[in-house]
Amino acid sequence: MTTKTPKKKWSGKVTETSNALDLEKDIFDSPDPVKIADSLKRSAEKSKRKKGTPFQSAMSMLTFYINRAGKNLDASQKKVLENAKNELRKAFGREPVHKS
């Protein structure tokens, strides 16, 4: 009988080894969308290795995480992360998106 070694997903490796932003440990587990947005903003503004603007880098990392977590993300945390997108927009002086 052979045992299969669990495959690591490429997206997990990207999150762990990303050269774009140095993220605060476990920031995406926070229940506070403002804290998540502020942390991403700080990381994006501090990073010298990002492509694009700090806003683009921060929003891309947040969106990547939401998409990567997919079905494994519980509904309440997904809502926190979606709210963090608007908080990130506010933090960078942009208009929040209002869903009808």
C-alpha positions in Angstrom: 0.0 0.0 0.0 1.4 3.4 -0.9 0.7 6.6 1.0 0.3 9.7 -1.0 2.1 12.8 0.2 -0.3 15.7 0.5 0.3 18.2 -2.3 0.9 21.7 -1.2 -1.1 24.2 -3.2 0.8 26.8 -5.2 -1.3 29.6 -3.7 -0.2 28.6 -0.2 3.4 28.9 -1.2 2.8 32.3 -2.8 1.3 33.5 0.5 4.2 32.2 2.5 7.0 33.3 0.2 5.5 36.4 -1.5 8.2 38.9 -2.4 5.6 41.7 -2.7 4.6 42.5 0.9 5.8 41.6 4.3 2.5 40.8 6.0 1.7 40.9 9.7 1.4 37.3 11.0 -2.2 36.0 10.9 -3.6 39.4 9.8 -6.3 37.8 7.7 -7.7 36.1 10.8 -8.5 39.4 12.5 -12.1 40.1 13.2 -11.5 43.9 12.6 -11.6 45.1 8.9 -10.0 48.4 9.9 -7.0 46.6 11.4 -6.6 44.4 8.3 -6.7 47.4 6.0 -4.3 49.5 8.1 -1.9 46.6 8.3 -2.0 46.0 4.5 -1.6 49.8 3.9 1.5 49.9 6.2 3.0 46.9 4.5 2.4 48.2 1.0 3.8 51.6 1.7 6.9 50.2 3.4 7.7 47.6 0.7 10.3 48.4 -1.9 9.6 45.2 -3.8 6.1 45.8 -5.0 4.9 46.4 -8.5 2.3 49.1 -9.0 1.0 51.5 -6.4 0.8 50.7 -2.7 -3.0 50.7 -3.1 -2.8 48.2 -5.9 -0.4 45.9 -4.0 -2.5 46.0 -0.8 -5.8 45.3 -2.6 -4.3 42.6 -4.8 -3.0 40.8 -1.7 -6.3 41.0 0.0 -8.2 39.8 -3.0 -5.7 37.0 -3.6 -6.2 35.8 0.0 -10.0 35.9 -0.3 -9.9 33.9 -3.5 -7.3 31.5 -2.3 -9.2 30.7 0.9 -12.3 30.0 -1.2 -14.7 27.4 0.3 -12.5 27.1 3.4 -13.3 30.6 4.6 -16.3 30.8 6.9 -19.0 33.3 6.0 -18.3 35.7 9.0 -14.6 36.0 8.2 -15.3 36.4 4.5 -17.6 39.3 5.3 -14.8 40.8 7.5 -12.4 40.5 4.6 -14.9 42.0 2.1 -15.4 44.9 4.5 -11.7 45.3 4.7 -11.7 46.1 1.0 -13.8 49.2 1.6 -11.7 50.1 4.7 -8.6 49.8 2.5 -10.2 52.1 -0.1 -10.9 54.7 2.7 -7.4 54.4 4.0 -6.0 55.3 0.6 -8.5 58.2 0.2 -10.7 56.4 -2.3 -14.4 56.1 -2.4 -15.8 52.9 -0.9 -17.9 50.7 -3.1 -21.5 50.6 -2.0 -23.4 47.4 -3.0 -27.1 47.7 -3.5 
